[in-house]
Amino acid sequence: MKHAVWILLVAMAASPAWPAAKKITAQELKDMLTSMQQEKKTDDEVATELKQVEVTEELTPAMLNSLGPLLPGQQSLAQVYILEARSAMLPPPAADIPNDAVPDAAAQKAILDKAANYVSSTYNQLPDLTATKTTIRFQDNMETIASSSGMHGSATDVSTNSGLSDSAQYFRFLGTEDTSIESDKGVEKMPAEKDKTPWGANRMIAPEEQGPDLNAVMKEAEADGKTTWLRWQNVNGVKTAVFSYSVEKKKAHYTVNYCCYPDTDQAGIATFTSASLSSAHGESGGGAHGNFQTNTSWKPWKSSVGYHGELFINPDTGIVVRLIHDADLKSSDIVHQEEVRIDYDPVAASGKTLVLPVKSFTNTEDVPKGEDYSSKFSMRHTLFYSEYKNYQLAGAAH
């Protein structure tokens, strides 16, 4: 019954996944910022305008560098970071898509074979490394539910906002965090020490599993036989072969796991009477009497899923320079979207040059109230923008 109600709530949700926004190209964004700079718009005014737009193509590093001088301050800069993260999975402008002929089947296979050999013989042999991870978090909906509530509405769980109409649907910068991480074969390890942050209760989420494993993706995509040519694309000035892939759930080894979501228990006794019954018993009015409360604990949500995405491969070396990984989640799942992009680049680490993750984007969409139906249905979007620096061999002196 509970699952049926959940599906019904999803079906009835009227609000869009993202706030309504004007869709523009990367060049139109630049033109817009140029115009506002000429009009001497303030940082707050520019940031407000940027909240109203959605970019329809990837904001490439070259475009982002050109936008920098047009931004008047930190608020507008934060909004450009948001636009970059939201556009991270999209194709780039046409100028970054070479008009070269599609390679034939044999050439495509040769590129994929090079990539498979590189991942298994080089990337999968990377040593244990440490690094500094800097993560910027952006989020829209900040609603949650209180840890307990009574019959008279003691819960104080909803935060309201001012400014833009329906402002809870617009992203806010929630902070920057530097952490020391360890990677195993190029995949970030989850910390051994348990995180004591009250995720969920603090109106935010945190991943509880490792991210995509490039070696596993290559093996499973090859085994599932669903890797196909997509396009050529210039990545950092280098012509790159882009392939799409998909892996069915039964052949995948990937888990989506985020903390935390409310699990509400109801306890106590409440007696509900009508006005007519109350007057018959010599009482005034009707309503509820007794001691009836809800208590909420917070639990992770996890699911094993299939996935699909894109592989960006240097056709000459087989080096994978970018991975896009999109989990195959259902709209009825509490977490119903997880998109991850990882960029790889040569990095100096303890006297060696290794190709390692240097940047990642994670875009999620979830239901902050989980399966609790005590309030309106709402969705939350979280953007994680991370950079990795200061790679060293694990155990090396810093």
C-alpha positions as CSV (number, residue, x, y, z in Angstrom):
1,M,0.0,0.0,0.0
2,K,2.8,2.4,0.9
3,H,4.5,1.8,-2.4
4,A,1.2,2.4,-4.3
5,V,0.7,5.7,-2.5
6,W,4.3,6.7,-3.3
7,I,3.7,6.1,-7.1
8,L,0.5,8.1,-6.9
9,L,2.3,11.0,-5.3
10,V,4.9,11.0,-8.1
11,A,2.3,10.8,-10.7
12,M,0.4,13.8,-9.2
13,A,3.5,16.0,-8.7
14,A,2.7,19.1,-10.8
15,S,5.8,21.1,-10.2
16,P,8.5,20.8,-12.9
17,A,11.9,19.1,-12.2
18,W,13.7,22.4,-12.7
19,P,12.3,26.0,-12.4
20,A,11.1,27.4,-15.7
21,A,14.0,29.2,-17.3
22,K,15.0,30.9,-20.6
23,K,17.1,28.5,-22.7
24,I,20.2,30.1,-24.2
25,T,23.4,28.9,-25.9
26,A,26.8,29.5,-24.5
27,Q,27.5,32.4,-26.9
28,E,24.2,34.0,-25.9
29,L,25.2,33.7,-22.3
30,K,28.4,35.5,-23.1
31,D,26.5,38.2,-25.0
32,M,24.1,38.6,-22.1
33,L,27.0,39.1,-19.6
34,T,28.7,41.5,-22.0
35,S,25.6,43.6,-22.2
36,M,25.1,43.7,-18.4
37,Q,28.7,44.7,-17.9
38,Q,28.2,47.6,-20.3
39,E,25.1,48.6,-18.4
40,K,27.1,48.4,-15.2
41,K,24.8,45.9,-13.5
42,T,25.7,45.0,-9.9
43,D,26.8,41.6,-8.8
44,D,23.4,40.9,-7.3
45,E,21.6,42.0,-10.4
46,V,23.7,39.8,-12.7
47,A,23.3,36.8,-10.3
48,T,19.5,37.3,-10.4
49,E,19.5,37.3,-14.2
50,L,21.6,34.2,-14.3
51,K,19.2,32.4,-12.1
52,Q,16.6,32.8,-14.8
53,V,18.5,31.0,-17.6
54,E,19.4,27.5,-18.6
55,V,22.4,26.8,-21.0
56,T,21.6,24.3,-23.7
57,E,25.2,23.2,-24.4
58,E,28.3,22.4,-22.4
59,L,30.2,25.4,-21.0
60,T,33.7,24.4,-22.1
61,P,36.8,25.6,-20.3
62,A,37.6,28.0,-23.1
63,M,34.1,29.6,-22.8
64,L,34.3,29.7,-19.0
65,N,37.7,31.5,-19.2
66,S,36.1,34.1,-21.5
67,L,33.2,34.7,-19.1
68,G,35.5,35.4,-16.1
69,P,36.3,39.0,-16.8
70,L,32.5,39.7,-17.4
71,L,31.5,38.7,-13.9
72,P,31.2,41.5,-11.3
73,G,31.5,39.5,-8.1
74,Q,31.1,36.2,-6.1
75,Q,27.4,35.9,-6.5
76,S,27.4,35.9,-10.3
77,L,30.5,33.6,-10.2
78,A,28.6,31.1,-8.1
79,Q,25.7,31.2,-10.7
80,V,28.2,30.5,-13.5
81,Y,29.5,27.5,-11.5
82,I,25.9,26.2,-11.3
83,L,25.4,26.7,-15.1
84,E,28.6,24.8,-15.7
85,A,27.6,21.9,-13.5
86,R,24.1,21.7,-15.0
87,S,25.4,21.7,-18.5
88,A,28.3,19.3,-17.8
89,M,26.7,16.3,-19.5
90,L,25.5,18.2,-22.6
91,P,27.3,18.2,-26.0
92,P,29.5,21.3,-26.6
93,P,28.8,24.1,-29.1
94,A,29.0,23.2,-32.7
95,A,32.5,24.8,-33.0
96,D,33.8,22.0,-30.7
97,I,32.4,19.2,-32.8
98,P,34.7,18.4,-35.7
99,N,33.0,17.7,-39.0
100,D,35.3,14.8,-39.8
101,A,34.0,11.6,-41.3
102,V,32.7,8.9,-39.0
103,P,35.3,6.1,-38.6
104,D,34.3,2.8,-40.1
105,A,33.5,-0.2,-37.9
106,A,37.1,-1.5,-37.9
107,A,38.5,1.9,-36.8
108,Q,35.9,2.2,-34.1
109,K,36.8,-1.2,-32.8
110,A,40.5,-0.3,-32.8
111,I,39.9,2.9,-30.7
112,L,37.8,0.9,-28.2
113,D,40.5,-1.9,-28.0
114,K,43.1,0.8,-27.3
115,A,40.9,2.2,-24.5
116,A,40.3,-1.2,-23.0
117,N,44.0,-2.0,-23.0
118,Y,44.8,1.3,-21.5
119,V,42.3,1.0,-18.7
120,S,43.2,-2.6,-17.8
121,S,47.0,-2.3,-18.2
122,T,47.6,1.3,-17.1
123,Y,44.7,2.9,-15.3
124,N,43.8,-0.2,-13.3
125,Q,47.4,-0.5,-12.2
126,L,47.5,3.0,-10.6
127,P,49.1,3.0,-7.1
128,D,47.2,4.0,-3.9
129,L,47.3,7.8,-3.9
130,T,46.1,10.6,-1.6
131,A,44.8,14.0,-2.8
132,T,43.1,17.1,-1.6
133,K,39.5,17.2,-2.8
134,T,37.7,20.6,-2.9
135,T,34.0,20.3,-3.2
136,I,31.5,23.1,-3.8
137,R,27.9,22.3,-3.0
138,F,24.8,24.0,-4.6
139,Q,21.2,23.1,-3.7
140,D,17.7,24.3,-4.3
141,N,14.9,22.9,-2.1
142,M,15.8,23.1,1.6
143,E,12.7,21.5,3.1
144,T,12.9,18.5,5.5
145,I,10.9,17.2,8.4
146,A,11.5,17.5,12.1
147,S,12.8,14.6,14.2
148,S,9.6,14.6,16.2
149,S,6.2,16.2,16.1
150,G,3.0,16.1,18.2
151,M,-0.7,16.6,17.7
152,H,-0.4,20.4,17.9
153,G,2.1,20.8,15.2
154,S,5.3,21.1,17.1
155,A,7.4,20.4,14.0
156,T,9.2,23.4,12.6
157,D,10.5,21.9,9.5
158,V,9.9,24.2,6.5
159,S,12.2,27.0,5.6
160,T,10.7,29.9,3.6
161,N,12.5,32.2,1.3
162,S,12.1,35.7,-0.1
163,G,13.1,37.4,-3.3
164,L,12.4,35.5,-6.6
165,S,9.0,33.9,-7.0
166,D,9.1,30.3,-5.9
167,S,12.6,31.0,-4.7
168,A,13.0,27.6,-3.1
169,Q,13.4,26.3,-6.7
170,Y,16.6,28.3,-7.3
171,F,20.0,27.1,-6.4
172,R,22.0,28.4,-3.5
173,F,25.7,28.1,-2.7
174,L,25.9,26.1,0.5
175,G,29.7,26.1,1.0
176,T,33.1,24.7,0.0
177,E,34.8,21.8,1.7
178,D,38.4,20.6,1.5
179,T,39.0,16.9,2.4
180,S,41.9,14.6,2.2
181,I,40.9,11.5,0.2
182,E,42.6,8.3,-0.9
183,S,42.1,6.6,-4.3
184,D,42.5,3.0,-5.2
185,K,43.2,2.3,-8.9
186,G,42.0,5.8,-9.7
187,V,38.7,5.4,-7.8
188,E,38.1,7.5,-4.7
189,K,37.7,5.4,-1.5
190,M,35.0,6.1,1.0
191,P,36.5,7.2,4.3
192,A,37.0,4.5,6.9
193,E,35.9,6.7,9.7
194,K,32.1,7.0,10.0
195,D,30.8,10.5,9.1
196,K,28.9,11.9,12.0
197,T,27.3,14.7,10.1
198,P,23.5,14.5,10.5
199,W,22.8,14.2,6.7
200,G,19.1,14.4,5.9
201,A,18.2,16.0,9.2
202,N,20.4,19.0,8.1
203,R,18.5,19.2,4.9
204,M,21.4,17.9,2.7
205,I,22.6,14.6,1.3
206,A,25.9,12.8,1.1
207,P,27.0,9.9,-1.1
208,E,27.6,6.6,0.8
209,E,29.3,4.6,-2.0
210,Q,32.3,5.0,-4.3
211,G,31.6,6.8,-7.5
212,P,31.9,5.2,-11.0
213,D,34.8,2.8,-11.5
214,L,36.3,3.4,-15.0
215,N,37.7,-0.2,-15.1
216,A,34.3,-1.7,-14.2
217,V,32.5,0.5,-16.7
218,M,34.8,-0.5,-19.5
219,K,34.5,-4.2,-18.7
220,E,30.8,-4.2,-18.2
221,A,30.1,-2.0,-21.3
222,E,32.2,-4.4,-23.4
223,A,30.5,-7.5,-22.0
224,D,27.0,-6.0,-22.6
225,G,28.0,-5.2,-26.1
226,K,26.2,-1.8,-26.1
227,T,29.0,0.6,-26.9
228,T,28.3,2.6,-30.1
229,W,29.9,5.5,-31.9
230,L,28.4,8.9,-31.0
231,R,30.6,11.8,-32.4
232,W,33.9,13.5,-32.6
233,Q,34.5,16.3,-30.1
234,N,37.3,18.6,-29.2
235,V,38.3,18.2,-25.6
236,N,41.0,20.7,-24.4
237,G,41.9,21.3,-28.0
238,V,42.4,17.6,-28.8
239,K,40.1,15.7,-31.2
240,T,38.4,13.0,-29.1
241,A,36.3,10.0,-30.0
242,V,33.0,9.9,-28.1
243,F,31.1,6.6,-27.6
244,S,27.8,6.0,-25.9
245,Y,27.4,2.9,-23.7
246,S,24.7,1.2,-21.6
247,V,24.8,-1.7,-19.1
248,E,21.7,-3.5,-18.0
249,K,21.0,-3.8,-14.3
250,K,21.5,-7.6,-14.3
251,K,25.0,-7.2,-15.7
252,A,25.9,-4.1,-13.7
253,H,27.7,-3.8,-10.4
254,Y,26.8,-0.3,-9.4
255,T,24.9,1.0,-6.3
256,V,23.3,4.4,-5.8
257,N,23.4,5.1,-2.0
258,Y,22.7,8.5,-0.4
259,C,22.3,9.5,3.2
260,C,19.7,10.2,4.6
261,Y,15.9,10.1,4.4
262,P,13.2,10.1,7.1
263,D,11.7,6.9,8.5
264,T,8.7,8.0,10.5
265,D,7.0,5.9,13.2
266,Q,3.8,6.9,14.9
267,A,3.2,6.2,18.6
268,G,0.5,6.8,21.2
269,I,-3.2,6.9,21.3
270,A,-5.5,9.5,19.8
271,T,-9.3,9.6,20.0
272,F,-11.2,11.4,17.3
273,T,-14.8,12.6,18.0
274,S,-17.4,14.6,16.2
275,A,-19.2,17.6,17.7
276,S,-22.5,15.6,17.8
277,L,-20.9,12.8,19.8
278,S,-19.2,15.2,22.1
279,S,-22.5,17.0,23.0
280,A,-24.1,13.6,23.7
281,H,-21.4,13.0,26.3
282,G,-21.7,16.4,27.8
283,E,-18.5,17.7,26.2
284,S,-18.1,20.8,24.1
285,G,-17.0,20.5,20.4
286,G,-15.2,17.6,18.8
287,G,-11.7,16.9,17.6
288,A,-8.7,14.8,18.7
289,H,-7.8,13.9,22.3
290,G,-4.9,11.9,23.6
291,N,-1.2,11.6,23.2
292,F,-0.2,10.8,19.6
293,Q,3.3,11.7,18.2
294,T,5.5,10.9,15.3
295,N,9.2,10.1,15.7
296,T,11.6,10.2,12.8
297,S,14.9,8.4,12.3
298,W,17.2,8.9,9.3
299,K,18.3,6.1,7.1
300,P,20.3,5.9,3.8
301,W,18.5,5.0,0.6
302,K,20.3,2.6,-1.8
303,S,19.6,0.6,-4.9
304,S,21.6,-1.5,-7.3
305,V,21.0,-0.1,-10.8
306,G,22.0,-0.3,-14.5
307,Y,23.5,2.7,-16.1
308,H,24.5,4.4,-19.3
309,G,26.7,7.2,-20.4
310,E,29.6,8.3,-22.6
311,L,33.3,7.5,-23.0
312,F,35.7,10.2,-24.3
313,I,38.8,8.5,-25.8
314,N,42.0,9.9,-27.3
315,P,42.0,7.9,-30.6
316,D,45.8,7.8,-30.8
317,T,46.6,6.6,-27.3
318,G,43.4,5.0,-26.0
319,I,43.5,7.2,-22.9
320,V,40.0,8.0,-21.5
321,V,39.9,11.7,-20.9
322,R,36.3,11.9,-19.7
323,L,33.5,9.6,-18.4
324,I,29.8,10.4,-18.1
325,H,27.9,8.0,-16.0
326,D,24.1,8.2,-15.7
327,A,22.3,5.8,-13.3
328,D,19.1,4.1,-14.6
329,L,16.8,5.2,-11.7
330,K,13.0,5.2,-11.7
331,S,10.8,8.3,-11.2
332,S,9.2,6.4,-8.2
333,D,12.6,6.0,-6.5
334,I,13.5,8.4,-3.6
335,V,16.7,9.3,-5.5
336,H,15.6,9.3,-9.1
337,Q,18.5,11.0,-10.8
338,E,22.3,10.7,-10.5
339,E,24.5,12.0,-13.2
340,V,28.3,12.0,-12.8
341,R,31.0,13.4,-15.1
342,I,34.7,12.7,-14.3
343,D,37.5,14.5,-16.2
344,Y,41.0,12.9,-16.4
345,D,44.2,14.7,-17.1
346,P,48.0,14.1,-16.7
347,V,49.1,15.0,-13.1
348,A,52.5,15.0,-11.4
349,A,52.4,12.7,-8.4
350,S,55.5,11.9,-6.4
351,G,57.8,12.4,-9.4
352,K,55.6,10.5,-11.8
353,T,53.1,11.7,-14.4
354,L,49.9,9.9,-14.1
355,V,46.5,10.4,-15.8
356,L,44.1,10.9,-12.9
357,P,40.7,12.5,-12.1
358,V,41.1,16.2,-11.8
359,K,37.5,17.4,-11.8
360,S,34.0,15.8,-11.3
361,F,30.4,16.9,-11.4
362,T,27.5,15.1,-9.7
363,N,24.0,16.2,-10.4
364,T,21.2,14.6,-8.3
365,E,17.5,14.8,-8.0
366,D,15.7,13.3,-5.0
367,V,12.7,13.6,-2.7
368,P,13.9,15.1,0.6
369,K,10.9,13.8,2.6
370,G,11.5,10.2,1.4
371,E,8.3,8.2,1.8
372,D,6.9,10.5,4.5
373,Y,3.6,11.9,3.3
374,S,2.9,14.4,6.1
375,S,3.5,17.4,3.8
376,K,3.5,18.4,0.2
377,F,5.4,16.5,-2.4
378,S,8.7,18.3,-3.3
379,M,11.9,17.6,-5.0
380,R,15.5,18.6,-4.3
381,H,18.4,19.1,-6.7
382,T,22.0,19.0,-5.4
383,L,25.1,19.9,-7.5
384,F,28.5,18.8,-6.4
385,Y,31.5,20.4,-8.2
386,S,34.8,18.8,-7.1
387,E,38.5,19.4,-8.0
388,Y,41.4,17.1,-7.0
389,K,44.9,18.4,-6.3
390,N,48.1,17.6,-4.6
391,Y,48.2,13.9,-5.6
392,Q,50.9,11.9,-3.7
393,L,51.6,8.2,-3.2
394,A,49.7,7.0,-0.1
395,G,52.0,7.2,2.9
396,A,54.4,9.8,1.3
397,A,55.3,12.7,3.5
398,H,53.4,15.9,2.7
